[in-house]
Amino acid sequence: MLDFKLPSLGSDMDEGTLLEWKVKPGDPVKKGQVVAVVDTSKAAVDVEIWSPGRVHELLVEIGEKIPVGTVLMTVLEPGETAPPPAERKAVPAAGRRRISPAARKHAESLSVDVEKLAGSGPGGAVTLADVDRAAAARPAEKPPAAAIRQAEMRRAIAAAMGRSKREIPHYYLSETVPMARAQDWLTQANAGRPLSARLLMAAVQLKAVAAALKKYPEMNGFFRDGAFQPAAAAHIGVAISLRQGGLIAPAIHDVGDKTLDEVMGDLADLVKRVRSGSLKSSEMSDPTITVTNLGDQGVEAVYGVIYPPQVALVGFGRIAPRPWADNGALAVMPTVTASLAADHRVSDGHRGALFLAKLRECLQAPENL
Amino acid sequence: MRTSYREALRQALHEALSDDPRVFLMGEDVGRYGGAYAVSKGFYDEFGPERIRDTPLSELGFVGAGIGAALGGMRPIVEVMTVNFSLLALDQIVNAAAVLRHMSGGQFSVPLVIRMATGAGRQLAAQHSHSLENWYAHIPGIRVLAPATVGDARGMLAPALADPDPVVIFEHAQLYNLEGELPADWRCGIRRAAVRRPGSQVTVVTYGGCLPKAMAAAERLAAEGIEAEVIDLRVLRPLDMETVMDSVRKTHRVLVVDEGWKSGSLAGEILARIAEDGFYDLDAPPRRLCSVEVPTPYARHLEEAALPQAEQIAAAVREMLNA
């Protein structure tokens, strides 16, 4: 029997609150299946399981705040049968939750989600008083709830970035990259496509980063326990700013092995889900490098702070026509400033420079990405 | 004025006998002996043997005679010593008094009042300690009253006599010595239940001999900060569910205290009606506290253990509130 524990959904996460179970005892689970939703200080995250089996017992109740590493449930491995009941721990009485009829009706009229309330009545039943408390807490909490979440996110960012600047000796490099070829190629590639299937430069840039990482793997991975652990695949964290403030950088998996179209699809999907707050646990914990792209609204260049335990962050500024010396003459060229913030414990400026040069080169041949 | 339940009953009977020549009292030992519970003490001398009639030990016979007198225009008050003896007269009450208006197409009415003592708590053992009010509350065609206060003991007889149909009045044996304040205006109706103590957190519905226990429990609970509303049903048939439901809609919790046995009890009927009409108002499972389902014991400590008591009422309320 396997213990399924609450994974760390980012280096800044110590605990989470269980919002929802997506499985119940007896359900078969397969690799990658979402089994629960956990609220971190940053977002509600879908937690995935990585071993197939059958759910045996759920050990955490909805609404409980639990530290990372807590056993959330036990899972029977394929072929394994449930242990005899004598060995089992006491299971809370199965069946419908105890919610008084009056509480249920009252909750409905107040639009309170009665299933998420903790019960204070006999046998843990949810009572009118519980609903009233939840409703009373709500208006006072609604505008402040967003404020609290923002404050929590601010704290999470502060903790991660503070740790980064304390622990990681950053070095910074930048390179101006001509983008005429990439833009022309993109215009051509998009010419025959419907609006919904058009590619964005951001996806092209991600593919270029993944291609450069293949040659310079010391930018891709984690620095843990005093040593660099290179990552086999490029799971690129994409920094996405949130409307209500703060940012989050979930991963697009295996960017190197995906086609440009796939990366584009993943990017669009990810942005949509970040806004709706439904991210998967693997997306939160897996990024091996982060790319921050200021886009059209941004400034010329960005020198980022590495998200620990990653070892590098690539930044792209705004693509804009700028003066460009070409064959001894001054011309106008669309350019972008690509920057690298890297961990000096893992790589040196020389290798970082080669990485940026490779990135520039990759962006000159977008058709090969 | 402070008076006893027994004295209040006596005054009510005295008034009825004095005011209406059609009224007479009939039953075992009501005359020369003054009544098994001494309610009619002195009446025999005052009103004479024609109106205070001692009967043979035949409930079937004298209850039937009472029905006949009522049909003939009199206003008889028949005293059956205790509810267990009334079982001998069930055929007259259930199969004659209760149905004659219906079977005569409204031509006959039976303006009969039957009084009887009920309930345990006086060490009268298994044969004289029943609480069978619900047997009568089951029968259409009769009205069933349970005066539980000095005021109701004084006030209920007059409207019962004025009712053109049979009325059965249950006097709980433990209440005769109860002392209380007789309200200046003790006149009352026989249709509505009464809120004896207002409260906001739980409704305790009871009647008869359990009312003082429920009031004592509410007092104790109030000291703990729990506000229980106590409802005295007063009228066991037809039930005034409006008063009960108004209270349940306010408190959302209900405990029915009934000295009857739980199986087939009046408490069961009340809970069923609350569940039917007030399901969505309930914030806790409705509960009953009834007598232990054994023949009532003779030994005092066992008898006390078999009956609902104030501490059990308070404990049940605490459980319902998770307090």
Interface residues (C-beta under 8 A of the other chain):
Chain A: S100 P101 A102 A103 R104 K105 S120 G121 P122 A125 T127 L128 A129
Chain B: H252 F279 Y280 D281 L282 D283 A284 P285 E319 M320 N322
